Amino acid sequence: MLFNSVEFAIFLLIVYVFYVLTMRRLRAQNMMLLVASYVFYGWWDWRFLGLLLGSTVVDYACARWIDRRVAQPESFDGATAPLRYTPAVRRRILLISILVNLGVLGVFKYYDFFADSLAEALTALGVQASPMTLGVLLPVGISFYTFQTLSYTIDVYRGDLPAHRGFVEFALFVSFFPQLVAGPIVRATDLLPQITRPRTLSLQQTCDGGRLLFWGLFKKLVLADNLALVADRIFEPGATHHGGAVLVGVYAFALQIYCDFSGYTDMARGCSKLLGFELPLNFNLPYLATNPVEFWRRWHITLSTWLRDYLYIPLGGSRRGSRRTAINLMLTMILGGLWHGAAWTFVLWGVYQGALLVLYKSVQPWWTPIARKLERRVGLAWRVACTIAFFQLVCLGWLVFRAESVGQVSSLLDRILSPWAYWWIVGAVGAPSGTWGVAFAAVTLLCFQLSRRHAGEDVVLGGLPVPVRAATYAAMFIVLAAFGVMIERPFVYFQF
């Protein structure tokens, strides 16, 4: 069930009506949301409901065991005191949770990839091998809810929160339908308290939720799906477009993936607001970043903070010298790339992102004072120049990310770097649907994003006068009706 479908609109309306009817009965309301979430997920393929339930049961039980307290033997005065299991026992229980979750993720998402890669490597060495693949479908959203439940058991193990005793509430935390299949990846410390306490619906929250839903739908149907028509043509296997066309296609995909993924996040947060929940911000003007550290603080924030807190810092972070920091950054980003999908292009993208971070960290001590001095002298022009320059590096990463194979990466780069490639940029893909379409999307995004009063504000156009907002939303509705791609095209991150 896609957010950009009629079925979802009907589904959300039904859920909202029942939600309001059960407003004064918290447990009934949570049970209704849990059933709705399972219906939403089962709409894709009901057979994968068992995986979702299994992950929920395993992590619920493991967290309860980790947090379980046992009685000491009686002391001399006959009193007993509860104690947790020993650290070794608690580590073993945590290991069960990690192995089960990553094991399921590995079988469904990575087994065939590594089996094929091993067979190809053996064949290259002269050993004939036939890969024993499973050929199973990838359950939608498995990477997102796996990371979400893992963070819960790890937090309980660390003592950051107690194990939750109510199974219905915990199951709703795992399967909450607005963010189930493509995030944001929500921590239990953020969402569980909202599930366990009575919720209210305010007019402001409802209006904000509706605006976020509309803005996300606009970004998806008008911007992302139209840009996809340009990018898909360029990255089609066997396509022989010249360098200028490839460059336009890369820019198109850079804008597409942002509009598509942030559009989904906006809609997820908008649905949640309508139900009285607040989900964390997942994008904060990422293409206005001037360096890789800033970019990862702005792009897919819930994943980057997850990788930081549960992978980078446990590996040692930056506490063990520059060499170990570089290794930790590379490992984190390579695994982050592999999280996106089972392909060598994602691994290469992770290597590229890790290399950018390592390089920036190495030059940061002497570069930062120079950059600040130039910014004071030149002003906004320096910030704009750095933003544009770094955006080119981001787009190079998106070329690797979107390519169908490592061989296509090399082919596309050869064409882009060809000396005569740029003579034909304007007519590369076919104006206005190509080059001018990308330019329109870029200008539209920039205007709407900069209209926010400060970085991180929830609702676009929130600081403008009411008449201006009303006119703008009316114009957006007309554009949506005229140019929106009404074919139900899945969101990019559903494949991850």
Helices and strands as residue ranges (DSSP letters): H 6-21, H 26-42, G 46-48, H 49-66, E 69-71, E 82-84, H 87-105, I 106-110, H 111-124, H 142-158, H 167-175, G 177-179, H 188-196, H 203-218, I 219-224, H 225-235, H 243-274, G 286-288, H 292-298, H 301-307, I 308-312, H 322-340, H 344-378, H 380-402, H 406-416, G 421-424, H 435-450, H 466-483, G 492-495
